[in-house]
Amino acid sequence: MTVQRRSQTSISIQTKLTWLVLSSLGVALLMASVISMWHEANQFLLKKQETMAATAQVFGAAVSAATADDDAAGVQQSLRGIARIPHLLYAEVIDRDGSQLASIGSVVRLESDVDIGDTFASKNLWLLLFADTVAVTTPVIDGGEEVGKLILIAESDLLSQVWKVLGYALVGSAVALVPSLLLAWRLQRSITRPLHQLTCAMDDVARTGKYSQVSIETPDAETAQLAASFNAMVSEIGAATDKILSREGEIIQRLSRAGELRDDQTGQHVVRVAKISRVVAEKLGLDPTFVEDLCRASPMHDVGKISIPDAILHKPGKLDDDERREMETHALRGYEILSGSDSELVQLAAEIALSHHERWDGKGYPRRISGDDIPISGRLTAVADVCDALLSERPYKKPWPLSEVKRHFAENAGTHFDPACVDALLSCWSQVEEVYANDRGEATFRYPAIAS
């Protein structure tokens, strides 16, 4: 089964959900903070206006009589009470002619003073935010007549108030963020965990070729339906794959038996080669899937013999040089018959057909490769093939005794055969003997079972 692998640079749903939640929380908290600061700033200015207007009215009434009489000393005496009011920096009384009558405070009036009188709401809040001082102007009334004006200047304090509100907003946001993140984590986990399980299950199918179903506990109907659909799909694909593999194995079995019957009337050579290949491969600790495939593909090692003339194939005596060269062509012809298939099993069989007569020392055929350049499938099949050939009766020879076969392998390890394969064969020799003890005298043998 071929599965499109996920890009290493792609972003997971879990990461996307986390960023989405964090972004949403951040935008919501930012908007709430801005609205809160705007509201607090307006409320602060309104309170500031009310306080300064009330203060101006009180002191305006206090200095009204002295202002009407142009009594600067009396006005100055009345203004001294302003010095005790927090945040008020400056006070000034102007007479009817617009001349300063009296003043008190540590600063003079600044050009940047922003008047927060009755029209302060129409002022630019941004301008008020960065103003150092704010001012309020109120008329001085005496006997119902305007006799002058009172101007009060105070610290703005708006920026400090904004920073204070921002600090509270940040603390509140931090407190709100913790439970929000916990809820978000639970939410994204409830969504992504079942999807992660499905993804892992698909990766397992792609990696192992085993169509295992997945069990997911989820309260979401959509995810449960997705899991059910996945399990149904896996079940159908697994059944179809098993059927294809079974038919593939059957075809390979029948083709190998057909070719073998030209050289071995019982057709049991290929069966024993498969059994011995399995014993040696398992002893080497090779991957179980490869061992199964080897067991099914190795019987095809001599399929190229169907192209060899009967006179050569069944000759009871020793072959001459020309006949030997013709016989050796069966390895390449077997490869040509099997190569080009989309089936991995047939590809393995083609590899075995081409390489099972190569020698560890490079003196084999058809390519005369040596050592580890020979595929492990060919090295294993070579050991199993020679083992059964020596232990079997042929028109030109009698079967060898088991002890002589063991000695032959021990003497040819590192020249004809892969030493590791020979060591594995000899270390499990009792299992090889069991193959022949069970098979001797039987008319037919079953092809090794095809693993599902």
Buried (B, 14 or more C-beta within 10 A) or exposed (E): BEEEEEEEEEEEEBEEBBEEBBEEBEEEBEEBBEEBBEEBBBEBBEEBBEBBBEBBBEBBBBBBBBBBEBBBEBBBBBBEBBEEBEEBBBBBBBBBEEEEBBBBBEEEBBEEBBBBBEEBEEBEEEEBBEBBBBBBBBBBBBEEEEBBBBBBBBBBBBBEBBEBBBEBBEEBBEEBBEEBBEEBBEEBEEBBBBBBBBBEBBEBBEEEEEBEBBEBEBEEEEBBEBBEEBBEEBEEEBEEBBEEBEEBBEEBBEBBBEBBBBBBEBBBBBBBBBBBBBBBBBBBEBEEEBBBBBBBBBBBBBBBBBBBEEEBBEBEEEBEEEBEEBBBBBBBBBBBBBBEBEBEBBBBBBBBBBBBBBBBBBEBBBBEBBEEEBBBBBBBBBBBBBBBBBBBEBEEEEBBEBEEBBEBBEEBBEEBBBEBBBBBBBEBBEBBEEBBEEBEEEEEBEBBEBBE
